[in-house]
Amino acid sequence: MSYEPPRPPAELPTDLVNTLNESSSEQLQYVARYAEELAEHKAREARLEEDSDESEIEERPDDLPDDVPAKATITIKEINDNRYYYWQWREGEKIRSQYKGPVSPDE
């Protein structure tokens, strides 16, 4: 590991870089976790929006519960250092989730 501080990506606004540079290591760990979760959330929303725009009716997966729509996608959530599968879908402006099961340690 280098003793030099990392160089920020050119795509980041200067005021954001300055704020991060003034933050403690603990605050940066919180920011890193939040940024990762936020990025996953936004990517998931984009996928769900894209899926809801499709006019094709997809075949219903065998393991899909009756109360989960066919347009649902599978997402992995990490809770207390454990990973779980969830079905997720959009109902109007809201994102709905339903527990599917734990992620196997091999994945």
Beta strands, then each sheet from edge to edge (+ up, - down):
strand 1: 73-79
strand 2: 82-91
strand 3: 94-102
sheet 1: 1+ 2- 3+
end
